Amino acid sequence: MRGQAVERLYHRHASAIEAHCSRLLGRSADASDAVHETFARVLARADAHASDEHAVRSLFRISTHVCIDVLRQRGVRTRALPELALRAHNLQAQQTDYDARARFAKLLAGCDDLGRSILLMHVCEGRGRTEIAGALGTSRRTVWSRLKRIEQLEL
């Protein structure tokens, strides 16, 4: 049973197979895909000497197996979805961290030694302008102007 015979089977029985798959799967889109997969399998392993009755039984058996495969895959996806969502979130967080580190490295590269010290104390240690000025022995105005220049580098 090759090409034309499978095509005749398709035209005669596809709607019944689709109804069968729809009952098993509960979704018409999945049922339609299952019908196509069923006939692809029939075409791939077609028996040239099969009777019409045997072919119909084979169609229902194959379509049932296809539906079971779809349900199994659906179950795996459902169980895996929370884990995949968590991994996607972690990857996004890692990318955000990487981007922030890259921006920070670019800022550091654009500063002189005093600017780097001010930036590190301000961003990493969370120190205020007065505290930074006291630690570095410079004025608050110098710290403020350096932070403003660094802001301009970031834009």
C-alpha positions as CSV (number, residue, x, y, z in Angstrom):
1,M,0.0,0.0,0.0
2,R,1.9,3.0,-1.3
3,G,1.2,6.6,-2.2
4,Q,-2.2,6.3,-3.9
5,A,-3.6,3.7,-1.5
6,V,-2.6,5.8,1.5
7,E,-4.1,8.8,-0.2
8,R,-7.4,6.9,-0.6
9,L,-7.2,5.8,3.0
10,Y,-6.6,9.4,4.0
11,H,-9.6,10.8,2.1
12,R,-11.9,8.0,3.5
13,H,-10.8,7.8,7.1
14,A,-8.9,11.0,8.1
15,S,-12.0,12.6,9.7
16,A,-12.7,9.5,11.8
17,I,-9.1,9.3,12.9
18,E,-9.1,13.1,13.7
19,A,-12.2,12.6,15.8
20,H,-10.5,9.7,17.6
21,C,-7.4,11.7,18.2
22,S,-9.4,14.7,19.3
23,R,-11.2,12.6,22.0
24,L,-7.9,11.3,23.2
25,L,-6.0,14.6,23.2
26,G,-8.7,17.2,23.9
27,R,-7.2,19.7,21.5
28,S,-8.1,20.0,17.8
29,A,-4.6,21.4,16.8
30,D,-2.9,18.4,18.5
31,A,-5.4,16.0,16.9
32,S,-4.7,17.4,13.5
33,D,-1.0,17.0,14.0
34,A,-1.6,13.5,15.2
35,V,-3.5,12.6,12.1
36,H,-0.7,13.8,9.9
37,E,1.8,11.9,12.0
38,T,-0.4,8.8,11.7
39,F,-0.5,8.9,8.0
40,A,3.2,9.6,7.7
41,R,3.9,6.5,9.7
42,V,1.4,4.5,7.6
43,L,3.1,5.7,4.5
44,A,6.6,4.9,5.9
45,R,5.7,1.3,6.8
46,A,2.8,0.6,4.4
47,D,1.9,-3.0,3.8
48,A,1.2,-3.5,0.1
49,H,-1.0,-6.6,0.7
50,A,-3.1,-5.3,3.6
51,S,-6.9,-5.4,3.3
52,D,-9.0,-2.3,3.8
53,E,-10.3,-3.7,7.1
54,H,-6.8,-4.4,8.3
55,A,-5.6,-0.9,7.2
56,V,-8.4,0.8,9.1
57,R,-7.6,-1.2,12.3
58,S,-3.9,-0.2,11.8
59,L,-4.9,3.4,11.4
60,F,-6.7,3.4,14.7
61,R,-3.9,1.5,16.5
62,I,-1.2,3.8,15.0
63,S,-3.2,6.9,15.8
64,T,-3.7,5.8,19.4
65,H,0.1,5.3,19.8
66,V,0.7,8.7,18.3
67,C,-1.7,10.2,20.8
68,I,0.0,8.4,23.7
69,D,3.3,9.9,22.5
70,V,1.8,13.4,22.4
71,L,0.3,13.0,25.9
72,R,3.6,11.7,27.2
73,Q,5.4,14.7,25.7
74,R,2.8,17.1,27.0
75,G,3.3,15.6,30.5
76,V,7.1,16.0,30.3
77,R,6.7,19.6,29.2
78,T,4.2,20.3,32.0
79,R,6.6,18.9,34.6
80,A,9.6,20.6,33.1
81,L,8.0,24.0,32.7
82,P,8.7,25.4,36.2
83,E,12.3,24.3,36.0
84,L,12.8,25.8,32.6
85,A,11.2,29.1,33.7
86,L,13.6,29.2,36.7
87,R,16.6,28.5,34.4
88,A,15.5,31.2,32.0
89,H,15.1,33.7,34.9
90,N,18.6,32.7,36.2
91,L,20.1,33.2,32.7
92,Q,18.5,36.6,32.4
93,A,19.8,37.5,35.9
94,Q,23.3,36.4,34.9
95,Q,23.1,38.4,31.7
96,T,22.0,41.5,33.7
97,D,24.9,41.0,36.1
98,Y,27.3,40.6,33.2
99,D,26.0,43.7,31.6
100,A,26.3,45.7,34.8
101,R,29.9,44.4,35.4
102,A,30.8,45.3,31.8
103,R,29.3,48.9,32.2
104,F,31.2,49.2,35.5
105,A,34.5,48.1,33.9
106,K,34.0,50.6,31.1
107,L,33.4,53.3,33.7
108,L,36.5,52.3,35.6
109,A,38.6,52.3,32.4
110,G,37.4,55.9,31.6
111,C,38.6,57.2,35.0
112,D,42.0,58.3,36.4
113,D,43.2,56.9,39.7
114,L,41.2,59.4,41.9
115,G,38.1,58.9,39.8
116,R,38.4,55.1,40.2
117,S,38.8,55.4,44.0
118,I,35.8,57.6,44.2
119,L,33.7,55.3,42.0
120,L,34.7,52.2,43.9
121,M,34.0,53.8,47.3
122,H,30.7,55.3,46.1
123,V,29.3,52.3,44.2
124,C,30.8,49.3,45.9
125,E,31.1,50.5,49.5
126,G,28.1,52.8,49.4
127,R,29.9,55.8,50.9
128,G,28.7,59.3,50.7
129,R,30.6,62.3,49.3
130,T,31.7,63.6,52.7
131,E,33.0,60.2,53.8
132,I,34.8,59.7,50.5
133,A,36.3,63.2,50.6
134,G,37.6,62.5,54.2
135,A,39.1,59.1,53.2
136,L,40.8,60.5,50.1
137,G,41.9,63.8,51.6
138,T,40.1,65.9,49.0
139,S,37.1,68.2,49.0
140,R,33.4,67.2,48.8
141,R,33.2,69.5,45.7
142,T,36.0,67.4,44.0
143,V,34.2,64.2,44.8
144,W,30.9,65.6,43.5
145,S,32.4,66.8,40.2
146,R,34.2,63.5,39.6
147,L,30.9,61.6,40.2
148,K,29.2,64.0,37.7
149,R,31.9,63.3,35.1
150,I,31.5,59.6,35.7
151,E,27.8,60.0,35.1
152,Q,28.5,61.6,31.8
153,L,30.7,58.7,30.8
154,E,27.8,56.3,31.5
155,L,25.4,58.2,29.2
